[in-house]
Amino acid sequence: MRVTVIGATGETGSAVVDGLLSSPEVTFRTAEDVEAEIAKSKDDPERFLDHYHYSYHMSCDIKGENTPEYARYLGYLVAKDLYPDLHGISFEDFVKETLEKGLEPMYEMNRDVMLKYGTLAFRGANAKDSA
């Protein structure tokens, strides 16, 4: 599969990726960073969405608990095993469709709640300064 990265300016390729990696708004977190954020947000009602975000990040991105193999290990049934003819959309098709049609913003419906209780959902002029 070949993926082309297209930046907002129309640039493509490694220049876009290099720009993202050097951007001050892009951060990379270690497992220790995520654990610290989980601990800081655990008992703070104002940061409950942050707590869920970091917990999910730890589970899926760091521990890798979001795989069919891990589900089987825990004794769960996997839909693909039950229904072999079930076909989802491939990542390649998702990217093609996204480039053709674009994406709907995920959090527009509950934007006010997300802004009030989470610091991670929005990173613009309207975002909370406590991030």
TORTITOR-973461 format. One record per residue (C-alpha): residue in one letter; residue number from 1; x, y, z. Coordinates in nm, 3 decimals, always signed. Example, Ala and Ser with C-alpha at 12.3 -4.5 7.8 and 13.67 -1.06 7.14 Angstrom:
REM TORTITOR-973461
rest; nr; px; py; pz
A; 1; +1.230; -0.450; +0.780
S; 2; +1.367; -0.106; +0.714
***
This chain:
REM TORTITOR-973461
rest; nr; px; py; pz
M; 1; +0.000; +0.000; +0.000
R; 2; +0.127; +0.346; -0.086
V; 3; +0.017; +0.645; +0.120
T; 4; +0.074; +1.001; +0.007
V; 5; +0.085; +1.263; +0.280
I; 6; -0.068; +1.591; +0.169
G; 7; -0.025; +1.903; +0.380
A; 8; -0.266; +2.193; +0.412
T; 9; -0.057; +2.394; +0.166
G; 10; -0.065; +2.119; -0.095
E; 11; +0.288; +2.001; -0.021
T; 12; +0.340; +1.627; -0.034
G; 13; +0.591; +1.376; +0.092
S; 14; +0.857; +1.397; +0.358
A; 15; +0.845; +1.779; +0.382
V; 16; +0.500; +1.750; +0.538
V; 17; +0.608; +1.481; +0.783
D; 18; +0.923; +1.673; +0.876
G; 19; +0.709; +1.983; +0.936
L; 20; +0.476; +1.788; +1.163
L; 21; +0.764; +1.638; +1.359
S; 22; +0.914; +1.982; +1.423
S; 23; +0.580; +2.149; +1.499
P; 24; +0.547; +2.282; +1.855
E; 25; +0.186; +2.156; +1.864
V; 26; +0.280; +1.792; +1.801
T; 27; +0.400; +1.606; +2.108
F; 28; +0.520; +1.252; +2.153
R; 29; +0.463; +1.088; +2.489
T; 30; +0.641; +0.802; +2.658
A; 31; +0.459; +0.546; +2.873
E; 32; +0.587; +0.731; +3.179
D; 33; +0.442; +1.061; +3.051
V; 34; +0.104; +0.900; +2.994
E; 35; +0.106; +0.733; +3.337
A; 36; +0.184; +1.070; +3.497
E; 37; -0.107; +1.236; +3.312
I; 38; -0.341; +0.954; +3.418
A; 39; -0.240; +1.006; +3.781
K; 40; -0.280; +1.388; +3.757
S; 41; -0.624; +1.371; +3.597
K; 42; -0.765; +1.075; +3.791
D; 43; -0.938; +1.266; +4.073
D; 44; -0.992; +1.599; +3.897
P; 45; -1.355; +1.632; +3.779
E; 46; -1.256; +1.917; +3.546
R; 47; -1.021; +1.682; +3.360
F; 48; -1.229; +1.365; +3.340
L; 49; -1.216; +1.359; +2.958
D; 50; -0.838; +1.393; +2.973
H; 51; -0.829; +1.096; +3.211
Y; 52; -1.029; +0.883; +2.967
H; 53; -0.812; +0.998; +2.677
Y; 54; -0.484; +0.912; +2.848
S; 55; -0.621; +0.579; +2.977
Y; 56; -0.733; +0.487; +2.626
H; 57; -0.396; +0.599; +2.485
M; 58; -0.217; +0.376; +2.738
S; 59; -0.438; +0.076; +2.664
C; 60; -0.441; +0.093; +2.286
D; 61; -0.128; +0.273; +2.175
I; 62; +0.122; +0.169; +2.440
K; 63; +0.005; -0.168; +2.573
G; 64; -0.150; -0.279; +2.243
E; 65; -0.466; -0.411; +2.406
N; 66; -0.685; -0.327; +2.105
T; 67; -0.602; -0.629; +1.890
P; 68; -0.805; -0.938; +1.800
E; 69; -0.524; -1.152; +1.944
Y; 70; -0.549; -0.983; +2.282
A; 71; -0.928; -1.019; +2.279
R; 72; -0.891; -1.393; +2.211
Y; 73; -0.633; -1.417; +2.490
L; 74; -0.890; -1.269; +2.728
G; 75; -1.149; -1.520; +2.607
Y; 76; -1.362; -1.288; +2.397
L; 77; -1.518; -1.383; +2.067
V; 78; -1.399; -1.192; +1.763
A; 79; -1.661; -1.095; +1.504
K; 80; -1.440; -1.210; +1.216
D; 81; -1.423; -1.560; +1.372
L; 82; -1.801; -1.576; +1.411
Y; 83; -1.879; -1.424; +1.073
P; 84; -1.596; -1.504; +0.829
D; 85; -1.775; -1.322; +0.546
L; 86; -1.776; -0.996; +0.743
H; 87; -1.565; -0.735; +0.568
G; 88; -1.478; -0.396; +0.709
I; 89; -1.322; -0.104; +0.528
S; 90; -0.947; -0.129; +0.480
F; 91; -0.718; +0.150; +0.593
E; 92; -0.626; +0.213; +0.230
D; 93; -0.993; +0.254; +0.131
F; 94; -1.052; +0.478; +0.433
V; 95; -0.765; +0.706; +0.328
K; 96; -0.887; +0.715; -0.034
E; 97; -1.241; +0.801; +0.074
T; 98; -1.114; +1.065; +0.315
L; 99; -0.902; +1.230; +0.046
E; 100; -1.197; +1.227; -0.196
K; 101; -1.480; +1.332; +0.037
G; 102; -1.313; +1.467; +0.351
L; 103; -1.418; +1.391; +0.709
E; 104; -1.692; +1.530; +0.926
P; 105; -1.555; +1.686; +1.246
M; 106; -1.584; +1.427; +1.525
Y; 107; -1.679; +1.647; +1.815
E; 108; -1.888; +1.927; +1.663
M; 109; -2.214; +1.793; +1.813
N; 110; -2.082; +1.816; +2.170
R; 111; -1.825; +2.091; +2.122
D; 112; -1.935; +2.289; +2.430
V; 113; -1.902; +1.985; +2.659
M; 114; -1.567; +1.890; +2.509
L; 115; -1.433; +2.241; +2.559
K; 116; -1.560; +2.256; +2.915
Y; 117; -1.431; +1.919; +3.039
G; 118; -1.137; +1.832; +2.816
T; 119; -0.814; +1.999; +2.719
L; 120; -0.722; +1.756; +2.441
A; 121; -1.016; +1.775; +2.201
F; 122; -0.951; +2.120; +2.056
R; 123; -0.622; +2.300; +2.002
G; 124; -0.729; +2.634; +1.861
A; 125; -0.821; +2.983; +1.969
N; 126; -1.122; +2.847; +2.158
A; 127; -0.932; +2.575; +2.348
K; 128; -0.882; +2.593; +2.722
D; 129; -0.549; +2.742; +2.826
S; 130; -0.494; +2.476; +3.093
A; 131; -0.359; +2.214; +2.853
***
